[in-house]
Amino acid sequence: MNWGIMEIIEATGATPDRLPKRLPVLTGISTDSRTVRKGELFVALKGPTHDGHQFVGAALARGARAILAQDPISVERKVPCLFVPDTLHAYGALASSYRKRLRARLSAITGSMGKTTTKEMAATILARKYKVAKTRENENNRVGVPKTLLSIEPDTDVAVIELGSNIPGEISLLAGIVGADRALVTNIAPVHLERFKTLEGVRIEKSALFWASPKETLRCINRDDPHIRKIPLKPEWPTLTYGTGKSSQVRATHVKPLGLEGIQFTLTAAGENIDISLPLLGTHQVKNALAAATLGILEGISLAEIKEALASFRAPGKRLEAISTASRHPQRHLQCQPRGHQDGPRDPCHVRHVLFYHRPFGGHAGARGRNRRLPRRNRRRLREKQPRAPRADRGIPGLDPQGGHPARIRQGQDLLLR
């Protein structure tokens, strides 16, 4: 999508400097001097560890045709320089302006856990019928969300945008930029308490997606999460509920774990039923699949197409993968949230190596968690001596039994979970 200099000024409220008589047409927007392409606008973002103003020269050398900055810069070439009080805010304003030009329908996803997996599932389902754009990996902050929006091609049909938050108020800002057609909160749990202090603080932050989105946005409500049920909703807001209870409009019933083969459940929506096979570990993945299926149903994807998409789905890395270690020892690790998916499966498991573990410390509401590497002598002992299989109620050795991820796998299976 091409941009005119005057369009940039109008969207950001920038003050121009050294404008040539003949204004150039910009072919895109970039914040990375290493990847900026010829003809693009370079936005000099300034953060706690990096300052884009230091790389203006490199961006110009790669062909940048205009600069958006917040600090004074020295430019030898005669290129348009636009100045704003805050380039990060201006970057979001550019993304918001571009979003208004798009014909694509946008679905925004946030939550304490399951955002990325749900986003990937939804994109897989929607790709059965539409041209889909999605957030790359987990670029879900004030830089990543505008970057995702600005990368959406004009002929895209639907886009799935992941929103994350590390500080209070971030979801509200991102929701205002995205202006989603569908808004979904996966769940609310006590994470990032070092910033949000309490679970109520987390709930307020995540619920901002509903409150900061346009009134015509359809809100997807997880009826299984008691904290989401407490979010006050305006009567005029359109909603669609999903969950495992009878009151949910999109439901999962007859959930049956199949060990390493995954999970089976029955998906029910609008009076139709279909059996789904999900090749993922953990019954918590059923809720992620339900959320993704809800977004698919809203876009007219049939239950049969949803079944095919979920059957072929592969989760992003480091999300409860089972990896055979019979022949060698992969340098992988287990990523765990100590108070996360407590509804995950709890069958006995046999783990040969846990190279990393997550141990919570402190006992108050704002207690933090810390990743600790196992001491070298313990890792050597794990390699030399195979640990016995734990009881079902113990979970994985080295993990908090209240919040670890005891895997539903066959006892005696030689695996590494991550």
ZASE-862927 format. One record per residue (C-alpha): residue number from 1; residue in three letters; chain; x, y, z. Coordinates in Angstrom, 3 decimals, padded with zeros to 6 digits, m for minus. Each point is the difference from the previous one (the first is absolute). Layout:
N
<NUM,'ALA','A',<X,Y,Z>>
...
END
This chain:
418
<1,'MET','A',<000.000,000.000,000.000>>
<2,'ASN','A',<001.419,003.359,m001.047>>
<3,'TRP','A',<000.050,002.966,002.334>>
<4,'GLY','A',<000.209,003.695,m000.763>>
<5,'ILE','A',<001.980,002.323,002.245>>
<6,'MET','A',<m003.148,001.984,000.745>>
<7,'GLU','A',<m001.785,m003.226,001.014>>
<8,'ILE','A',<002.782,m000.706,002.494>>
<9,'ILE','A',<m000.289,003.525,001.390>>
<10,'GLU','A',<m003.781,m000.258,000.288>>
<11,'ALA','A',<000.113,m003.394,001.748>>
<12,'THR','A',<002.719,000.905,002.504>>
<13,'GLY','A',<m000.287,003.770,000.415>>
<14,'ALA','A',<003.697,000.255,m000.902>>
<15,'THR','A',<001.829,003.264,m000.549>>
<16,'PRO','A',<001.812,m000.085,m003.357>>
<17,'ASP','A',<003.535,001.228,m000.571>>
<18,'ARG','A',<001.909,000.436,m003.261>>
<19,'LEU','A',<m002.831,m001.089,m002.258>>
<20,'PRO','A',<000.967,m000.025,m003.670>>
<21,'LYS','A',<m002.205,001.697,m002.565>>
<22,'ARG','A',<m000.832,m003.354,m001.515>>
<23,'LEU','A',<m001.143,m002.304,002.771>>
<24,'PRO','A',<000.985,m003.661,m000.379>>
<25,'VAL','A',<m002.434,m002.899,000.108>>
<26,'LEU','A',<000.914,m002.467,002.742>>
<27,'THR','A',<m000.339,m003.699,m000.732>>
<28,'GLY','A',<m000.170,m001.187,003.601>>
<29,'ILE','A',<000.926,000.564,003.643>>
<30,'SER','A',<002.874,m001.582,001.914>>
<31,'THR','A',<001.560,000.256,003.452>>
<32,'ASP','A',<003.046,m002.186,m000.721>>
<33,'SER','A',<002.984,001.556,m001.757>>
<34,'ARG','A',<001.225,m003.488,m000.929>>
<35,'THR','A',<m003.091,m000.909,m002.003>>
<36,'VAL','A',<m001.352,003.359,m001.173>>
<37,'ARG','A',<m000.541,m000.025,m003.751>>
<38,'LYS','A',<000.489,002.623,m002.637>>
<39,'GLY','A',<m002.771,002.583,000.003>>
<40,'GLU','A',<m001.264,m000.648,003.537>>
<41,'LEU','A',<m000.522,002.260,003.014>>
<42,'PHE','A',<002.391,m000.757,002.844>>
<43,'VAL','A',<m001.503,000.473,003.478>>
<44,'ALA','A',<002.720,000.585,002.610>>
<45,'LEU','A',<m001.394,m001.730,003.081>>
<46,'LYS','A',<001.648,000.768,003.307>>
<47,'GLY','A',<m000.023,m002.575,002.777>>
<48,'PRO','A',<001.827,m000.829,003.229>>
<49,'THR','A',<002.784,m001.944,m001.754>>
<50,'HIS','A',<m000.033,001.150,m003.643>>
<51,'ASP','A',<m000.387,003.365,m001.675>>
<52,'GLY','A',<m001.042,000.039,m003.651>>
<53,'HIS','A',<001.366,003.517,m000.403>>
<54,'GLN','A',<003.488,m001.513,000.037>>
<55,'PHE','A',<m000.815,m002.001,m003.112>>
<56,'VAL','A',<m001.527,002.693,m002.188>>
<57,'GLY','A',<003.145,000.068,m002.137>>
<58,'ALA','A',<m000.148,m003.769,m000.516>>
<59,'ALA','A',<m003.677,000.216,m000.977>>
<60,'LEU','A',<000.748,002.735,m002.547>>
<61,'ALA','A',<002.853,m002.053,m001.400>>
<62,'ARG','A',<m002.456,m002.844,m000.646>>
<63,'GLY','A',<m002.353,002.307,m001.874>>
<64,'ALA','A',<m002.388,001.496,002.576>>
<65,'ARG','A',<m001.725,002.989,m001.589>>
<66,'ALA','A',<m001.273,001.798,003.131>>
<67,'ILE','A',<000.648,000.049,003.740>>
<68,'LEU','A',<m002.439,000.186,002.924>>
<69,'ALA','A',<001.826,000.965,003.200>>
<70,'GLN','A',<m000.528,001.470,003.465>>
<71,'ASP','A',<003.533,001.249,000.670>>
<72,'PRO','A',<002.165,002.331,m002.116>>
<73,'ILE','A',<001.886,m001.895,m002.700>>
<74,'SER','A',<002.831,000.894,m002.336>>
<75,'VAL','A',<m000.792,m000.904,m003.598>>
<76,'GLU','A',<002.335,000.897,m002.834>>
<77,'ARG','A',<m002.313,m000.986,m002.816>>
<78,'LYS','A',<m003.063,002.047,m000.817>>
<79,'VAL','A',<m002.756,m002.317,001.154>>
<80,'PRO','A',<m003.285,000.920,001.705>>
<81,'CYS','A',<000.347,m000.031,003.799>>
<82,'LEU','A',<m003.145,m000.094,002.119>>
<83,'PHE','A',<000.055,000.572,003.767>>
<84,'VAL','A',<m002.447,m001.201,002.653>>
<85,'PRO','A',<000.118,000.003,003.823>>
<86,'ASP','A',<m000.036,m003.818,000.178>>
<87,'THR','A',<000.861,m002.243,m002.959>>
<88,'LEU','A',<m001.486,m003.090,001.667>>
<89,'HIS','A',<m003.366,001.735,000.315>>
<90,'ALA','A',<000.314,001.278,m003.580>>
<91,'TYR','A',<000.779,m003.531,m001.226>>
<92,'GLY','A',<m003.240,m001.215,001.564>>
<93,'ALA','A',<m001.883,002.913,m001.579>>
<94,'LEU','A',<001.333,m000.981,m003.437>>
<95,'ALA','A',<m001.135,m003.591,000.551>>
<96,'SER','A',<m003.436,001.185,001.131>>
<97,'SER','A',<m000.313,002.181,m003.093>>
<98,'TYR','A',<001.010,m002.889,m002.253>>
<99,'ARG','A',<m002.450,m002.337,001.738>>
<100,'LYS','A',<m002.859,002.270,m001.112>>
<101,'ARG','A',<000.973,m000.559,m003.619>>
<102,'LEU','A',<m000.085,m003.781,000.289>>
<103,'ARG','A',<m002.968,m002.049,m001.081>>
<104,'ALA','A',<001.176,m002.951,002.090>>
<105,'ARG','A',<m002.011,m001.027,003.051>>
<106,'LEU','A',<002.202,000.007,003.098>>
<107,'SER','A',<m000.180,m002.319,003.012>>
<108,'ALA','A',<001.898,001.112,003.114>>
<109,'ILE','A',<001.086,m002.552,002.606>>
<110,'THR','A',<001.382,000.592,003.461>>
<111,'GLY','A',<000.090,m001.888,003.298>>
<112,'SER','A',<002.380,m001.164,002.682>>
<113,'MET','A',<000.832,m003.257,m001.797>>
<114,'GLY','A',<m000.745,m001.699,m003.282>>
<115,'LYS','A',<000.120,003.144,m002.154>>
<116,'THR','A',<002.577,m001.228,m002.485>>
<117,'THR','A',<m001.382,m003.533,m000.298>>
<118,'THR','A',<m003.552,001.304,m000.448>>
<119,'LYS','A',<001.211,002.512,m002.592>>
<120,'GLU','A',<001.799,m002.725,m001.953>>
<121,'MET','A',<m003.030,m002.308,000.195>>
<122,'ALA','A',<m002.341,002.745,m001.172>>
<123,'ALA','A',<002.274,000.888,m002.919>>
<124,'THR','A',<000.173,m003.675,m000.997>>
<125,'ILE','A',<m003.797,m000.295,000.060>>
<126,'LEU','A',<m000.611,003.240,m001.880>>
<127,'ALA','A',<002.569,m000.902,m002.672>>
<128,'ARG','A',<m002.361,m002.765,m001.153>>
<129,'LYS','A',<m002.137,002.658,m001.665>>
<130,'TYR','A',<001.749,003.390,000.055>>
<131,'LYS','A',<003.284,001.785,m000.553>>
<132,'VAL','A',<001.223,000.467,003.568>>
<133,'ALA','A',<002.508,002.265,001.713>>
<134,'LYS','A',<001.132,m000.557,003.575>>
<135,'THR','A',<002.378,001.225,002.656>>
<136,'ARG','A',<003.465,m001.392,m000.613>>
<137,'GLU','A',<001.105,m002.179,002.918>>
<138,'ASN','A',<m000.921,002.054,003.107>>
<139,'GLU','A',<000.569,003.561,m001.240>>
<140,'ASN','A',<m002.888,001.233,002.102>>
<141,'ASN','A',<001.222,003.246,001.588>>
<142,'ARG','A',<m000.084,003.680,m000.985>>
<143,'VAL','A',<002.602,m000.614,m002.683>>
<144,'GLY','A',<m001.130,m003.425,m001.192>>
<145,'VAL','A',<m003.718,000.750,m000.391>>
<146,'PRO','A',<000.487,003.083,m002.246>>
<147,'LYS','A',<002.618,m001.962,m001.949>>
<148,'THR','A',<m002.521,m002.791,m000.580>>
<149,'LEU','A',<m002.716,002.402,m001.109>>
<150,'LEU','A',<002.303,001.829,m002.403>>
<151,'SER','A',<001.053,m003.318,m001.556>>
<152,'ILE','A',<m003.563,m001.054,m000.909>>
<153,'GLU','A',<m000.440,m000.004,m003.765>>
<154,'PRO','A',<m003.009,001.864,m001.451>>
<155,'ASP','A',<m001.573,m003.197,m001.404>>
<156,'THR','A',<000.081,m001.847,003.348>>
<157,'ASP','A',<m003.397,m001.334,001.068>>
<158,'VAL','A',<000.499,m000.526,003.745>>
<159,'ALA','A',<002.772,000.654,002.511>>
<160,'VAL','A',<000.632,m001.407,003.468>>
<161,'ILE','A',<001.828,002.420,002.293>>
<162,'GLU','A',<001.492,m000.982,003.350>>
<163,'LEU','A',<000.097,002.648,002.740>>
<164,'GLY','A',<002.299,m000.289,002.994>>
<165,'SER','A',<000.612,002.183,003.008>>
<166,'ASN','A',<002.826,000.530,002.467>>
<167,'ILE','A',<m001.190,003.283,001.480>>
<168,'PRO','A',<m003.443,001.305,000.990>>
<169,'GLY','A',<m001.790,001.762,m002.829>>
<170,'GLU','A',<001.800,m001.732,m002.865>>
<171,'ILE','A',<m002.976,m002.100,m001.119>>
<172,'SER','A',<m002.193,003.106,m000.148>>
<173,'LEU','A',<002.533,001.749,m002.240>>
<174,'LEU','A',<000.380,m002.999,m002.301>>
<175,'ALA','A',<m003.753,m000.627,m000.215>>
<176,'GLY','A',<m000.495,003.604,m001.075>>
<177,'ILE','A',<002.593,m000.445,m002.752>>
<178,'VAL','A',<m001.408,m003.296,m001.273>>
<179,'GLY','A',<m003.716,000.859,000.032>>
<180,'ALA','A',<m000.848,m003.702,m000.188>>
<181,'ASP','A',<m003.147,m001.515,m001.463>>
<182,'ARG','A',<000.272,m002.916,002.459>>
<183,'ALA','A',<001.499,000.174,003.486>>
<184,'LEU','A',<000.918,m003.067,002.053>>
<185,'VAL','A',<001.560,m000.436,003.449>>
<186,'THR','A',<001.285,m003.553,000.455>>
<187,'ASN','A',<000.225,000.018,003.811>>
<188,'ILE','A',<001.065,002.063,003.000>>
<189,'ALA','A',<002.635,m001.343,002.424>>
<190,'PRO','A',<002.549,001.400,002.488>>
<191,'VAL','A',<002.873,000.743,m002.401>>
<192,'HIS','A',<002.204,003.110,m000.241>>
<193,'LEU','A',<m000.932,000.805,003.587>>
<194,'GLU','A',<003.213,001.992,000.330>>
<195,'ARG','A',<m001.773,002.603,m002.163>>
<196,'PHE','A',<m003.705,m000.558,000.642>>
<197,'LYS','A',<000.377,m000.782,003.732>>
<198,'THR','A',<m003.209,m002.019,000.389>>
<199,'LEU','A',<m002.263,m002.297,m001.979>>
<200,'GLU','A',<m002.541,002.821,m000.101>>
<201,'GLY','A',<002.638,002.146,m001.678>>
<202,'VAL','A',<000.477,m002.696,m002.637>>
<203,'ARG','A',<m003.762,m000.221,m000.547>>
<204,'ILE','A',<m000.309,003.749,m000.482>>
<205,'GLU','A',<002.846,m000.008,m002.506>>
<206,'LYS','A',<m001.291,m002.916,m002.079>>
<207,'SER','A',<m003.603,001.208,000.042>>
<208,'ALA','A',<001.196,003.232,m001.608>>
<209,'LEU','A',<m000.141,m001.825,m003.339>>
<210,'PHE','A',<m003.791,m000.089,000.310>>
<211,'TRP','A',<m000.318,003.562,001.254>>
<212,'ALA','A',<002.432,001.680,m002.392>>
<213,'SER','A',<m001.307,m001.722,m003.134>>
<214,'PRO','A',<m002.778,001.600,m002.110>>
<215,'LYS','A',<m003.520,m000.621,001.244>>
<216,'GLU','A',<m000.841,m002.074,m003.089>>
<217,'THR','A',<002.875,m002.403,000.732>>
<218,'LEU','A',<m001.239,m003.503,000.794>>
<219,'ARG','A',<001.355,m001.135,003.378>>
<220,'CYS','A',<000.785,m003.729,000.372>>
<221,'ILE','A',<m000.531,m001.035,003.627>>
<222,'ASN','A',<001.680,m003.013,001.627>>
<223,'ARG','A',<m002.768,m001.216,002.304>>
<224,'ASP','A',<002.354,m002.446,001.748>>
<225,'ASP','A',<002.154,002.764,001.445>>
<226,'PRO','A',<m001.557,001.483,003.172>>
<227,'HIS','A',<002.058,003.185,m000.296>>
<228,'ILE','A',<m001.178,000.655,m003.553>>
<229,'ARG','A',<m003.593,m000.567,001.084>>
<230,'LYS','A',<000.459,002.870,002.459>>
<231,'ILE','A',<000.901,002.492,m002.738>>
<232,'PRO','A',<m002.891,002.489,m000.258>>
<233,'LEU','A',<m001.421,000.134,m003.512>>
<234,'LYS','A',<m002.271,002.606,m001.531>>
<235,'PRO','A',<m003.374,m001.341,m001.180>>
<236,'GLU','A',<000.482,001.416,m003.501>>
<237,'TRP','A',<003.250,m001.890,m000.567>>
<238,'PRO','A',<m000.388,m003.083,m002.223>>
<239,'THR','A',<001.419,m003.117,001.691>>
<240,'LEU','A',<000.554,m003.689,m000.666>>
<241,'THR','A',<000.841,m002.430,002.787>>
<242,'TYR','A',<002.117,m003.135,m000.075>>
<243,'GLY','A',<000.957,m002.610,002.597>>
<244,'THR','A',<m000.838,m003.440,001.291>>
<245,'GLY','A',<m003.223,000.881,001.815>>
<246,'LYS','A',<m003.533,m000.277,m001.331>>
<247,'SER','A',<m000.449,003.764,m000.042>>
<248,'SER','A',<002.785,000.477,m002.576>>
<249,'GLN','A',<m000.953,000.552,m003.628>>
<250,'VAL','A',<003.134,m001.760,m001.248>>
<251,'ARG','A',<000.680,m003.048,002.173>>
<252,'ALA','A',<002.462,m002.814,000.524>>
<253,'THR','A',<m001.288,m003.232,001.504>>
<254,'HIS','A',<001.256,m003.572,000.441>>
<255,'VAL','A',<003.601,001.062,000.421>>
<256,'LYS','A',<002.235,m003.081,m000.169>>
<257,'PRO','A',<003.813,000.151,000.356>>
<258,'LEU','A',<001.834,m002.494,m002.223>>
<259,'GLY','A',<003.476,000.151,001.486>>
<260,'LEU','A',<002.654,000.991,m002.514>>
<261,'GLU','A',<m002.545,m000.104,m002.813>>
<262,'GLY','A',<m001.733,003.090,001.358>>
<263,'ILE','A',<m003.603,000.657,001.001>>
<264,'GLN','A',<m003.452,m000.725,m001.364>>
<265,'PHE','A',<m003.112,002.055,000.661>>
<266,'THR','A',<m003.359,000.758,m001.525>>
<267,'LEU','A',<m000.522,003.504,m001.372>>
<268,'THR','A',<m003.560,001.307,000.115>>
<269,'ALA','A',<m001.216,003.206,m001.634>>
<270,'ALA','A',<m003.372,001.126,m001.373>>
<271,'GLY','A',<m001.504,m003.444,000.548>>
<272,'GLU','A',<002.769,m001.837,m001.868>>
<273,'ASN','A',<002.477,m002.467,001.527>>
<274,'ILE','A',<003.319,m001.294,m001.271>>
<275,'ASP','A',<002.775,m002.058,001.580>>
<276,'ILE','A',<003.363,001.784,000.068>>
<277,'SER','A',<003.447,m001.584,000.323>>
<278,'LEU','A',<002.605,002.427,001.301>>
<279,'PRO','A',<003.648,m001.169,m000.220>>
<280,'LEU','A',<001.108,001.957,003.087>>
<281,'LEU','A',<000.813,m000.874,003.610>>
<282,'GLY','A',<m002.103,001.412,002.833>>
<283,'THR','A',<m003.743,000.363,000.337>>
<284,'HIS','A',<000.473,003.763,000.335>>
<285,'GLN','A',<000.581,m000.058,m003.768>>
<286,'VAL','A',<m003.695,m000.765,m000.441>>
<287,'LYS','A',<m000.818,003.511,001.217>>
<288,'ASN','A',<002.523,001.493,m002.414>>
<289,'ALA','A',<m001.562,m002.029,m002.809>>
<290,'LEU','A',<m003.487,001.126,001.051>>
<291,'ALA','A',<001.072,003.643,m000.112>>
<292,'ALA','A',<001.522,m000.443,m003.453>>
<293,'ALA','A',<m003.044,m001.920,m001.234>>
<294,'THR','A',<m002.254,002.816,001.235>>
<295,'LEU','A',<001.895,002.504,m002.140>>
<296,'GLY','A',<m000.220,m002.389,m002.937>>
<297,'ILE','A',<m003.748,m000.483,000.400>>
<298,'LEU','A',<m000.481,003.768,000.044>>
<299,'GLU','A',<001.735,000.148,m003.380>>
<300,'GLY','A',<m002.183,m002.700,m001.511>>
<301,'ILE','A',<002.414,m002.939,000.304>>
<302,'SER','A',<m001.890,m003.295,000.159>>
<303,'LEU','A',<000.488,m002.493,002.821>>
<304,'ALA','A',<001.432,m002.499,m002.488>>
<305,'GLU','A',<002.631,002.532,m001.088>>
<306,'ILE','A',<000.784,000.771,003.623>>
<307,'LYS','A',<000.494,m003.727,000.675>>
<308,'GLU','A',<002.439,m000.336,m002.910>>
<309,'ALA','A',<001.941,003.093,001.037>>
<310,'LEU','A',<000.377,m001.052,003.646>>
<311,'ALA','A',<000.977,m003.554,m000.952>>
<312,'SER','A',<002.984,001.366,m001.937>>
<313,'PHE','A',<000.967,002.666,002.526>>
<314,'ARG','A',<003.449,000.035,001.561>>
<315,'ALA','A',<000.574,002.192,003.042>>
<316,'PRO','A',<002.728,002.646,000.120>>
<317,'GLY','A',<003.241,m001.085,001.642>>
<318,'LYS','A',<000.565,m000.233,003.764>>
<319,'ARG','A',<m003.668,m000.612,000.743>>
<320,'LEU','A',<m000.219,m003.454,001.603>>
<321,'GLU','A',<001.669,m001.877,m002.814>>
<322,'ALA','A',<000.878,m003.659,000.366>>
<323,'ILE','A',<003.401,m000.805,m001.487>>
<324,'SER','A',<001.467,m003.497,m000.102>>
<325,'THR','A',<003.528,m000.198,001.399>>
<326,'ALA','A',<000.644,m003.678,m000.638>>
<327,'SER','A',<002.928,000.602,m002.348>>
<328,'ARG','A',<001.519,003.264,001.227>>
<329,'HIS','A',<m000.429,002.793,002.507>>
<330,'PRO','A',<m001.476,003.106,m001.658>>
<331,'GLN','A',<000.954,003.342,001.483>>
<332,'ARG','A',<m003.564,001.016,000.718>>
<333,'HIS','A',<m001.807,001.174,003.084>>
<334,'LEU','A',<m003.330,m000.017,001.763>>
<335,'GLN','A',<m001.878,003.291,000.086>>
<336,'CYS','A',<m002.491,000.111,002.856>>
<337,'GLN','A',<m002.233,002.496,001.743>>
<338,'PRO','A',<m000.347,m001.080,003.645>>
<339,'ARG','A',<m003.623,001.039,000.445>>
<340,'GLY','A',<m001.031,m000.372,m003.605>>
<341,'HIS','A',<m001.963,m002.804,m001.572>>
<342,'GLN','A',<m001.043,m001.784,003.169>>
<343,'ASP','A',<m002.692,m001.847,m001.928>>
<344,'GLY','A',<002.648,m001.799,m002.071>>
<345,'PRO','A',<000.206,m003.784,000.000>>
<346,'ARG','A',<001.346,m001.747,003.093>>
<347,'ASP','A',<000.936,m003.537,m000.984>>
<348,'PRO','A',<003.354,m001.491,001.050>>
<349,'CYS','A',<002.917,000.876,m002.213>>
<350,'HIS','A',<003.615,m000.971,m000.373>>
<351,'VAL','A',<002.428,002.855,m000.664>>
<352,'ARG','A',<003.677,m000.760,m000.566>>
<353,'HIS','A',<001.408,003.543,m000.121>>
<354,'VAL','A',<m001.229,003.362,001.220>>
<355,'LEU','A',<002.710,002.491,m000.918>>
<356,'PHE','A',<m001.903,003.031,001.231>>
<357,'TYR','A',<m002.768,000.378,002.512>>
<358,'HIS','A',<m002.176,002.798,001.287>>
<359,'ARG','A',<m000.158,000.400,003.765>>
<360,'PRO','A',<m002.248,002.618,001.619>>
<361,'PHE','A',<001.238,001.785,003.085>>
<362,'GLY','A',<m001.665,002.240,002.529>>
<363,'GLY','A',<m003.476,m000.497,001.362>>
<364,'HIS','A',<m001.809,003.275,m000.482>>
<365,'ALA','A',<m002.328,001.060,m002.820>>
<366,'GLY','A',<002.786,001.749,m001.879>>
<367,'ALA','A',<002.450,m002.891,000.203>>
<368,'ARG','A',<002.160,m000.440,m003.051>>
<369,'GLY','A',<001.243,m003.103,m001.743>>
<370,'ARG','A',<003.572,m000.637,m001.097>>
<371,'ASN','A',<001.517,m002.314,m002.573>>
<372,'ARG','A',<002.847,m001.922,001.597>>
<373,'ARG','A',<002.414,m002.263,m001.820>>
<374,'LEU','A',<000.557,m003.353,001.651>>
<375,'PRO','A',<003.490,m000.256,001.525>>
<376,'ARG','A',<002.504,m001.813,m002.197>>
<377,'ARG','A',<000.377,m002.872,002.471>>
<378,'ASN','A',<m003.775,m000.554,m000.049>>
<379,'ARG','A',<m000.107,m000.016,m003.786>>
<380,'ARG','A',<002.876,m002.525,m000.040>>
<381,'ARG','A',<m001.872,m002.155,002.509>>
<382,'LEU','A',<m003.135,000.141,m002.171>>
<383,'ARG','A',<002.009,m001.202,m002.988>>
<384,'GLU','A',<001.682,m002.801,001.915>>
<385,'LYS','A',<m002.938,m001.219,002.025>>
<386,'GLN','A',<m003.511,m000.236,m001.345>>
<387,'PRO','A',<m002.518,001.326,002.554>>
<388,'ARG','A',<m002.921,m002.100,001.016>>
<389,'ALA','A',<m003.421,000.865,m001.359>>
<390,'PRO','A',<m001.882,002.326,002.377>>
<391,'ARG','A',<m003.410,m000.661,001.464>>
<392,'ALA','A',<m002.944,001.676,m001.706>>
<393,'ASP','A',<m000.346,002.581,002.752>>
<394,'ARG','A',<003.662,001.015,m000.019>>
<395,'GLY','A',<000.256,001.568,m003.444>>
<396,'ILE','A',<003.396,000.401,m001.640>>
<397,'PRO','A',<003.018,m000.138,002.360>>
<398,'GLY','A',<001.466,003.444,000.556>>
<399,'LEU','A',<m003.244,001.840,m000.751>>
<400,'ASP','A',<m002.589,001.487,002.276>>
<401,'PRO','A',<m002.634,m002.806,000.316>>
<402,'GLN','A',<m002.732,002.640,000.156>>
<403,'GLY','A',<000.899,001.602,m003.281>>
<404,'GLY','A',<002.387,m002.210,m001.957>>
<405,'HIS','A',<m000.955,m001.836,m003.156>>
<406,'PRO','A',<m000.299,m003.707,000.853>>
<407,'ALA','A',<m000.455,m001.462,m003.455>>
<408,'ARG','A',<m002.622,m002.539,m000.978>>
<409,'ILE','A',<002.380,m002.505,m001.516>>
<410,'ARG','A',<000.718,m003.679,000.432>>
<411,'GLN','A',<001.992,m000.985,003.037>>
<412,'GLY','A',<003.521,m000.987,m000.971>>
<413,'GLN','A',<000.041,002.061,m003.202>>
<414,'ASP','A',<003.440,001.517,m000.585>>
<415,'LEU','A',<m000.767,003.670,m000.608>>
<416,'LEU','A',<000.961,003.545,000.600>>
<417,'LEU','A',<m002.846,002.448,000.451>>
<418,'ARG','A',<000.416,003.664,m000.740>>
END
